[in-house]
Structure formats: C-alpha cells, structure tokens
Amino acid sequence: MFDFNAYLHYLVNPFLLGGVGITIGLTLVTILIGMVLALPLALGRMSSSPWFSAPARFYVWVFRGTPLLVQIVLIYAGLPQLGIRFDVMTSAVLALSLNEAAYLSETIRSGFSAIAKGQIEAAKALSLSRIATLRLVTLPQVIRIIIPPLGNSVNGLLKATSLASVISMEELMRRSQVLMQTKFETLELYCVAATFYLVLTTVWDLVQVRLERHYGKGYAQEKRVVRMPQAAAAV
C-alpha cells in the first residue's frame, strides 16, 4: 500500500531537495545557452544566402528530428570513441542546450516573421543600421510575441532534464532512483518527484504570466485606444 508518511518524509529529504536545486540550475543554464545559440540560428534560417540558411536548416532538422535521449547518449558515450570526452555535467548541458536551441530558433523565427515589413522599411528610411533596427525595432516586439511559446519551452525543459538521469546526472530524477534502489519505496518516490516537477512548472507558469503582462503593457494600451472610437460611435 501507499505509505503517505514516507511520501511526506521524502518531500523534505535534503538529498532530493539538492536534486531539485540541480534541476533548476540545469534548466537555467540550458535555456540561457539555448537562447544564445537560437538567435543566430533563426537569423541564419531567414538569410537569403544559402551559406547561412543551409547549415541552420540542417542543424534544426537533425536536432528536432532525433530524440533528446539519443542525443544525450551520443554526446556522453559516442563522442569518446572519436576522442572527444565530456564529463556528465558538461554532456547533459551540451545535449540539452543544443536540442533546445533548435526549438527556440523556430520560436524566434516565427516572432520575426510576425513583424510587419513596413516597420523595417521605416527603420531604413530613418537611416538605422541593421543592428540598430534589430535592437530598437524588431527585438522588443519579437520578445513580446515569443514569450508564450518560450514559456512552454521552459516548462518542457524542466521535465526534459530528467532524461539526463540515463548518464547518471544527479538531478531530481536520478536522486529519486538512487533512493528507490536502497529504500524500495518506488511509488512514494515517484510521487514525490512528480510533486516537485509540478511545483516547479507551476512556479514558472506564474513567472510567465508576469512576463506576459510586463511586455504586453504597451500592446494592451494600444488595443484600448483602438476600441475607444468604436465605443464612441456606438454611443
């Protein structure tokens, strides 16, 4: 039978709480590296030059088309056969970051595609350079557009870090498995792990809502301004 007391005990277990901290750190590092890699990938895919677009398309095709679990194992156990060796932490971060960059690049590309071309032409008319246009005109709008799908990516990444347990990365899932092998309370520990993941994703959902409100302030005001004449006409 399910031991509820054991479940409550493991909720405050220092060993598991340490795994939660590692999971959070792994997620933060991965999403930051993934974003840094995703932006040039997205710009490369939108480039008219095949020298930039072809490698970017190939990268996205490979990492979106193969399972993350396979990528983790190949980086950790396959690359050493080619003389390239990484420790567990580096392998996990590298695999998760490379995989996440492929998905984030598509999210960023869709954000750029949603920007009206007239705004780019207006920036050119004002003699803004490409970098200035990107920094002042397009990126602020892209950030607002991509926050919802970006939030979904972070949510999924929090759970995807559990796959790093296959290479003995001591995040939450791996530490839960270690306790299972010694305590034999499998159901209780799986429920505890699920509870921690649910808490983490819920906290991130709250953060995402605040981000959407912050970056959507100007957009919401613009919508209200547009609606005012309609309301006046109705009166």
N, C-alpha and C positions, 0 to 999 in steps of 0.2 A: 504494500500500500504506500501511497504518497506520504512522506514524512514532512509535514508542514513545519515542524520545529527545525528540522535540518535546513529546509528552504530559507527560513528566516535567519538562521545562523550563517549561511553562506552569503547572504545579502550584505553582511558587514565583514566578510572574511578579508583580511588585509592582502592575502595573496591574489584573490580575484579583483579587489579594488585596484591593485597595482596593474593588473591586466587591462582594466578599464582605462587607466591613465595612458598605458602604451597604445591602446586602440585609438584614443583621442589624438595623441601625438602623431601616430602614423597617418591618421586621416588628414590632419592639418598640414603636415609636411608634404603628403602626396598631392593634396589639392593645390597647394602653392606651386609646386614644381610642375604639376599638370597645366596650370593656367599659364605659366611662363612658356611652356612648350606649345600650348594650344594656339596662342595668338599668332606666332609666325606660321604655324601650320594652316590656320584659317586664311591668313593673308596670302600664303603660297597657293592655296586652292583657288582663290579668287583672282590670282595673277593671270594675265593674258599670255605670259611666257611659259612654254612647256618645260623649260629648265627648272621652274619653280613649282608649277602646278602638278607635273607628273610625279615627282618624288613625294609631294604632300598627299596626293591621291593614293599612291601605293602604300604609304605609311598607314593612312586611315583604313584602307582596305584590309591590310594584314591584321592590325590590332583590333579592329571591330569584327573581323570575320573569324577570329580564333578565340577559344575560351581563355579567360583570365587564368584559370587554374593551370592550363598547359603553358602559358607564358611564364608563370611563376616557376614552374618546374624546369622549364628550358633554361631560364636565366640562372637558376641556382645549380642545377645538375648537368645541364647541357653545355653551357659555355666553358666550364672547366676542361672539357675534352678538347677545346680549341686553345687552351692555355690562358683563358680569361676566368679568373676566380673572384667571387664576391662572398662576403660573409652573409649570414642570414638576414640581418637588418638591411644591409645595402641591397640585397637581392629583392627583398619584399618591397622596399621603397621604389626601386628601379622599375620593377614589374608593374606595380600599381600606378606609378606616375606615367609610364609610357602608355599604358592602357587608357588611363583617364584622359590623357592629352588628346587621344584620338576622338573620344566622345565630346570633350569640351570644345575641340576645334570646330566640330559641326554645329554646336550650340552658338559659338561666337560667329561663325559664318552666317547662320540664319539671322543673327542680330544685325549684322552689317547689311544683309540683303533687305531687311525691313526699312532701312533708312532711305528716304526719298532722294533720288538723284539730283533733284533741284537744289538740295542743300549743299551738295558737293560742288555743283556749278556756281552757287552763290559764293562759296568759300574761294573758289578760283577767281571769281570776279573781284573779290576783295584782296587778291594777291597773296593769299595764305599759302604757305608751302604745304606739301603733302603731310609732313609730320605735324605741323600746326593744325591742319584740318582734322587729322586723326585725333589729336589730343584735345582740341577745343570743340569740335563739331560732332564727330561721329562716335567716339568712345563714350562720352557721357550718356548719349542716347542708347548705345548698344548695351551699356551696363544695366539700364533700367529694363530693357527688353529681355535680357538673358537671365535675370535674377530668378524667375520661377523655374526654368529648366536647370539652371545651375544649382538651385536648391535641391532639386530631385537627384542630381548627380552626387551631391554631398551626402544626401540621405542614403543612396545606394552604396556609396563608397564606405560609409560607416559599417555597413553589413558585409561588404566585399572584403574588408580586411581580415575577416575570419578565414578566408581561403589561404592566408599566409601561414596558417597553422600546419599546413602539409609539409612545410620545410622547417618546422619546429620554431617558428617565430612566436615568442611568448606573449602574444596579445591575449585578449579575453578568452577566446575560444580554446586556444592551446592550453592555457592555465586551467580552464574548466576540465579539459580532457585529462590533464595530469592528475587532478583531484579525483576524477572518475576512476582512474586506474588504482588508486590507493583507498578510496572511501567506498567505492562500489554503489554510490548513490547517483546513478546516471540520470534518472528522471528529474530529481531535485536540482541537480547541477545544470541540466539543460534548461530548465525553467528559470533558474537564476540568470543564466547567460541571456536568455530571451528577454527577461525583465530589464537587464542592463541595456541591451540594444534598443528596447522600446523606449527607455528613459532618454537615451542619447538622441534618438531620432526625434522624439517629442521636443526636447530642448532645442534642437536645430530648427524644427518647424516654427517655434516661437521666434527664434532669431531671424528666420527667413521672412516672417510676417513683418517684423520691424524694418528689415531692409527694404521690402517692397513698399512699405508706407513712406520710408525716407526718400527713396529715389522716385517715388510716384507722386510726390507733393506737387511739383510744377504741372505734371500731366493732369492731375485731378482738378487743379485750379483752371487749367485751360478748358477742360470739359465743362466746368460750371459756367465759364464765360461764354462758351458757345451756346449753352442752353438758355441763357438769360433772354436773348431776343425772342426765342420761341415762346418762352413763358409770357413775355410782354405782349406778343402778338395774340396769344390765347386770351389774355385779359381784354 
